[in-house]
Amino acid sequence: GAGVSQTPSNKVTEKGKYVELRCDPISGHTALYWYRQSLGQGPEFLIYFQGTGAADDSGLPNDRFFAVRPEGSVSTLKIQRTERGDSAVYLCASSLERGGGARTGELFFGEGSRLTVL
Amino acid sequence: SQQGEEDPQALSIQEGENATMNCSYKTSINNLQWYRQNSGRGLVHLILIRSNEREKHSGRLRVTLDTSKKSSSLLITASRAADTASYFCATDGQGGKLIFGQGTELSVKP
C-alpha cells in the first residue's frame, strides 16, 4: 500500500490477556517507530528500529512490552499480561532517513491501533 | 518522556485570523518538526526546520526557530475551519528518536 498500515484498528481485551499489534510500513523505509498516545496527550516514544534491529527501546515502559521486526519491514508490538493502564492508541510511523545522530527526517504515521483493556 | 512543551494548550480563533503556537524544548537538536493531527487520526507532517535555519515557509505556514532560546513557533495565516486540529512539535536531539510535545489544540470557528 501507499501508506503505513496498522492492524487491528481497534482491539478490546481483558486484563491479563496477550495482545499483538501489527505495523506495515511504507516500502523501502528503513526506520520504524512505535509511539503510544493517551487522550489529550502527545505521542509518547516507545521504540524505534533501524532495519531489523531495535536502535532505541528506551521508551518501553516495562518488560511486558516487546517489539520485533524480523525482516526489516513489518513490525509487531507485543504486550503481555495487559493492564487497564495500557489502554491507549498505539501509533506506528516509518521514515526513509536514518536516525541515531544523523538527520531524522519526516515520519509517516499510520492511523493507529486503539487498545482498550477492560 | 516529553521533550517539548507547547503553548497555549488550547487556542480558539475565528476564520481568517492568524494562529500562533509555541514550542520549547530542552536539549540540543538537529532539527525540529511540526505535525498536525485531526481527531482520531494519525499525525501528518507539516514542516521541518533544521538547527541552522531560523525561518521557513510552506504555503500558509511559517515556522521560526531560536536555538539560543530552545524555542520554535508555528504561525498559520488566514486560518480556515479545516485547520481545526491538534498541532505538535517534535525534536530529534536524543539519539535520533523523535520526541513530541503535548500539543496545542486549535479550534477555528467559521
Interface residues (C-beta under 8 A of the other chain):
Chain A: V4 Y33 Y35 Q41 G42 P43 E44 F45 Y48 A55 D56 S58 G59 L91 A93 R98 G99 G100 G101 A102 R103 T104 G105 E106 L107 F108 F109 G110 E111 G112
Chain B: S1 Q2 G4 N30 N31 Q33 Y35 R41 G42 L43 V44 H45 L48 R50 F88 A90 D92 G95 G96 K97 L98 I99 F100 G101 Q102 G103
